Amino acid sequence: GQFLDDRHSSRFRTLLAHNTPVQILFERGNPSAETQKIMKSLLPSTVQEGLTAGSQFWNASKTLKTLIEEGYFQDKENSNSGAVLPPVIRSMTAESDSLGLTPGE
């Protein structure tokens, strides 16, 4: 997720303090040096792994396309109906795309 924060990263620090992750996966080279420093100091025992974009994880467009085409959310009772994305995923797609294949901004 994304959110606005102050220059001390207070919200990010609070988020990590209240919700301690077991593993953090991020795009290699993407988190700022300050963010990496915060994660290392607040979460020393958490596995933190930088992944290569495109080969070790998919972008939003490829993920949405795979979810739709592979029928992950196919209506089991009505196999003739198309895949319907859950509301939480649908809310992250572009409103102008009725197929749900375009990620929102």
N, C-alpha and C positions, 0 to 999 in steps of 0.2 A: 504494500500500500504506500501511498504518498500522503504527506501532510506538511504544513508549514511549521517551522520551528524557529526558536531564537538562536542567537549566535553561540550560545553555550550548549546547544542541543538538549535542552532540558526535557522536552517531550520524548525525544528518542531515548534518553537515559531512563526516564520514568517507565516508558514502555518496556524496556529490557529488564528493569528491576521488578516489575509486576508480572511479566510473562517471560520467564527464562526459557529460551529455546534450547533444544537438545542438539540441533544441527542448523547451520546457516549456509545456504547455497547462494552465491552471488556471481555476477558476470565478472570474469577476470579483468582487473584493471578499472572496474567501474566505481566501486565505493571510493570516496575521497580518503586521503590520508588521515584526516581527522575522524571520519567514521570508522575506519579500520582500527585506529588507536582506541576509540571508545569501546568497540566490540572486544578487542583483545584485553582491555583492562577490566571491563565489567563481566566478561564471559570467558574466563581463562580455561574452563574445562569444556566449553562448547566446541564441537567440531565445526570448523569454518573452512569452507572449500570454494575456491574460485574456479568457475567453469568457463569453457570456451564457447562463445556464442555460435549458434548454428550447428555445431557438431556434438556438444555435450548437453545442450538444451535448446528447445525450439523457441522461436519468436511467437508473438501473440497470433499472428495471421495463420501460421502453420498449425498451431495448437487448435484454434477454432475450426479450421478446415478438417482436421483429423477427427475432432469430436463429432462434427456433423456427418462426415462421410462414412465413418466407421460405426455410426449408429449407437454411440455411447448413451444417448438419451432418447432412444427410440421407444415409442409407446408399445409395450409388450402386448397389450390387449388389442390394439389396432395396428397391425403391421403395415397397412397401406398408408398410414399417416407418416409425415416426415418427422425428423428428429426435432424435438422442442427443447431448447436450452433451458436449464433452471433459471428462475428469476435473477439470482445473484450473478450468474455468468452473463445473462442477457443484458443486465444493466451495465456491463462493461463493454458492450458492442456499440458500434455507431448506430444512432437512431435512424439514419437514412438507409441502412442496409437491412432489408426485410429477411434476408437469408441468414443473418447473424455471422457472416464470415469476416467482417471488418471490425477490428478493435476500435473502441472509442478513444478519444483523446485523453 
